[in-house]
């Protein structure tokens, strides 16, 4: 069902002659962004690159963030 929606979306783009750009999820020069934070951090000691922990202003308990990064 979801694929049908995407198919119709791209058919609409074609009908309106909207040019499409290549979209790369991985590779060189492909940064990841979450909540307007560019990352992940190149520092391997950074256990919260997107500032989701309570300590960094987020809402996720600090021990959960640490647990998921090192599980």
ROKETOR-866408 format. One line per field, with one value per residue: residue in three letters; x, y, z of N, C-alpha, C in turn. Coordinates in pm, 1 decimal. Layout:
N
kollo (Ala;...);
nu (X;...);
nv (Y;...);
nw (Z;...);
cau (X;...);
cav (Y;...);
caw (Z;...);
cu (X;...);
cv (Y;...);
cw (Z;...);
***
This chain:
71
kollo (Unk;Unk;Unk;Unk;Unk;Unk;Unk;Unk;Unk;Unk;Unk;Unk;Unk;Unk;Unk;Unk;Unk;Unk;Unk;Unk;Unk;Unk;Unk;Unk;Unk;Unk;Unk;Unk;Unk;Unk;Unk;Unk;Unk;Unk;Unk;Unk;Unk;Unk;Unk;Unk;Unk;Unk;Unk;Unk;Unk;Unk;Unk;Unk;Unk;Unk;Unk;Unk;Unk;Unk;Unk;Unk;Unk;Unk;Unk;Unk;Unk;Unk;Unk;Unk;Unk;Unk;Unk;Unk;Unk;Unk;Unk);
nu (81.8;190.1;387.5;233.6;147.3;390.2;450.8;246.8;315.0;563.9;477.9;323.2;524.5;659.9;458.4;427.4;669.2;884.7;1213.1;1413.2;1649.4;1946.7;1959.9;2151.0;2207.1;2423.1;2780.8;3067.3;3092.5;2827.1;2644.7;2473.8;2172.0;1985.2;1720.3;1815.8;2085.2;2401.8;2565.5;2687.6;2897.8;3249.6;3406.2;3474.0;3418.6;3193.9;2887.9;2637.0;2556.1;2347.0;2228.6;2014.7;1989.3;1892.4;2083.7;2197.4;1995.3;1786.2;1510.0;1541.4;1631.6;1956.6;2096.5;1974.6;2046.6;2323.7;2322.0;2206.4;2390.0;2608.7;2529.6);
nv (-119.4;127.8;151.8;194.4;454.4;591.6;531.0;666.1;923.2;963.1;934.1;1163.2;1357.7;1307.4;1370.2;1642.4;1721.8;1749.0;1763.5;1497.8;1434.5;1248.5;1051.7;980.3;754.6;654.3;673.9;852.1;1187.7;1209.8;1334.6;1276.6;1393.0;1495.0;1632.2;1889.3;1864.5;1804.0;1505.7;1169.8;1232.9;1262.5;1193.0;917.2;890.2;1029.5;969.8;1054.6;1179.0;1322.5;1471.4;1369.2;1285.3;1348.1;1490.6;1641.4;1810.2;1675.0;1436.7;1173.0;937.1;949.3;705.8;528.2;619.3;580.1;302.1;206.8;291.2;136.5;-125.7);
nw (0.0;84.5;-106.0;-332.4;-292.3;-312.6;-576.4;-713.9;-636.5;-766.8;-1027.5;-1049.5;-1022.9;-1262.9;-1448.6;-1399.1;-1480.6;-1303.3;-1216.3;-1092.0;-834.8;-767.2;-474.6;-206.3;51.2;188.0;184.6;59.0;164.4;254.3;475.2;789.1;924.1;1202.1;1366.7;1300.4;1361.2;1259.0;1191.5;1239.9;1526.3;1484.4;1690.1;1873.3;2141.4;2194.4;2308.4;2257.3;1996.6;1876.2;2070.2;2235.7;2492.6;2836.2;2975.4;2775.0;2699.1;2581.4;2584.1;2650.5;2895.7;3039.8;3095.9;2921.8;2668.1;2674.7;2707.5;2463.8;2271.8;2328.3;2334.8);
cau (0.0;278.4;455.9;138.9;150.6;514.3;439.3;163.7;391.9;661.7;402.4;288.6;647.2;684.8;355.7;455.7;805.4;971.9;1334.0;1451.0;1791.5;1990.9;1960.4;2241.1;2195.7;2555.0;2890.0;3151.7;3025.6;2684.4;2624.4;2344.7;2120.9;1869.6;1681.6;1906.7;2220.0;2480.6;2641.8;2726.8;3025.0;3368.7;3469.3;3412.2;3379.7;3064.8;2782.2;2508.6;2587.1;2231.1;2179.4;1882.8;1988.3;1849.5;2201.8;2223.6;1874.8;1684.0;1411.6;1573.7;1718.2;2097.9;2140.3;1923.2;2129.1;2449.8;2295.6;2181.6;2508.9;2710.8;2466.5);
cav (0.0;243.4;160.8;254.3;599.9;641.7;519.0;778.6;1045.9;976.7;957.6;1304.9;1431.3;1291.6;1445.2;1784.8;1741.7;1790.4;1681.1;1427.5;1428.9;1125.6;1062.5;879.5;737.8;625.9;699.2;966.6;1318.4;1193.6;1354.7;1242.3;1504.2;1461.6;1750.2;1997.9;1840.5;1730.0;1405.0;1158.5;1290.2;1184.6;1156.7;791.7;900.1;1097.2;868.2;1119.3;1274.4;1403.2;1541.6;1320.4;1254.3;1456.3;1569.5;1732.8;1886.0;1590.0;1378.3;1033.7;922.4;933.4;566.3;460.6;659.1;509.6;159.6;176.3;313.2;36.3;-256.6);
caw (0.0;88.6;-235.3;-426.9;-271.6;-370.9;-722.0;-759.1;-615.7;-874.0;-1150.9;-1047.4;-1054.8;-1406.6;-1520.8;-1381.6;-1531.0;-1192.9;-1223.9;-970.2;-806.4;-702.2;-328.9;-153.0;195.8;242.2;93.8;88.1;162.8;280.4;619.1;847.5;1002.5;1284.3;1445.4;1262.1;1412.8;1163.4;1262.9;1379.8;1565.4;1450.5;1816.5;1918.2;2282.9;2202.4;2314.4;2229.0;1889.6;1836.9;2189.4;2275.1;2636.1;2924.8;3007.7;2663.4;2664.7;2521.0;2675.3;2675.2;3012.8;3004.7;3098.5;2802.9;2553.9;2689.0;2686.5;2323.3;2192.8;2357.1;2350.9);
cu (86.5;348.3;364.3;139.2;276.8;508.5;358.1;237.2;489.7;594.8;361.6;410.2;676.0;586.0;381.1;595.6;897.9;1096.6;1367.3;1602.8;1825.2;1999.6;2042.1;2229.0;2330.3;2660.0;2969.4;3072.0;2873.9;2660.2;2485.9;2299.1;1995.2;1841.1;1779.7;2046.3;2292.4;2565.6;2652.2;2866.5;3140.6;3443.8;3403.2;3370.4;3244.5;2952.9;2644.0;2526.1;2470.4;2162.5;2038.5;1873.9;1943.3;1966.2;2231.2;2099.0;1765.6;1591.2;1440.2;1665.0;1861.9;2140.9;2088.7;2008.5;2261.1;2431.5;2283.0;2303.7;2612.3;2653.8;2521.2);
cv (126.3;263.1;221.0;405.8;658.7;637.1;635.3;911.3;1067.7;992.6;1103.7;1390.0;1424.7;1374.4;1596.3;1823.0;1801.4;1702.3;1619.8;1425.7;1294.1;1150.5;947.6;873.7;712.5;658.3;821.4;1096.2;1308.2;1211.5;1308.8;1360.2;1457.6;1581.0;1866.0;1984.8;1752.3;1628.1;1278.2;1215.7;1200.7;1139.7;1029.6;793.4;968.2;993.6;924.8;1223.4;1364.2;1470.4;1499.7;1289.6;1374.5;1548.2;1674.6;1806.1;1805.0;1531.5;1232.1;1024.2;887.9;787.4;488.4;494.0;584.3;361.5;127.3;198.0;203.6;-103.4;-353.3);
cw (0.0;-44.9;-341.0;-415.0;-332.2;-522.6;-777.1;-744.3;-730.0;-1010.0;-1161.2;-1080.9;-1204.6;-1487.6;-1513.2;-1429.7;-1424.6;-1198.4;-1088.2;-957.6;-744.7;-552.4;-273.0;-1.8;261.4;137.4;136.8;74.5;178.3;430.4;662.2;931.6;1075.3;1372.9;1425.2;1321.3;1312.4;1237.0;1183.1;1403.3;1521.8;1575.6;1870.0;2064.8;2300.2;2196.0;2282.5;2117.7;1849.5;1955.6;2229.8;2424.2;2717.5;2958.6;2899.5;2615.8;2598.7;2626.2;2710.3;2798.5;2971.3;2999.2;2977.7;2681.9;2558.6;2658.9;2537.8;2236.4;2214.1;2375.9;2249.2);
***
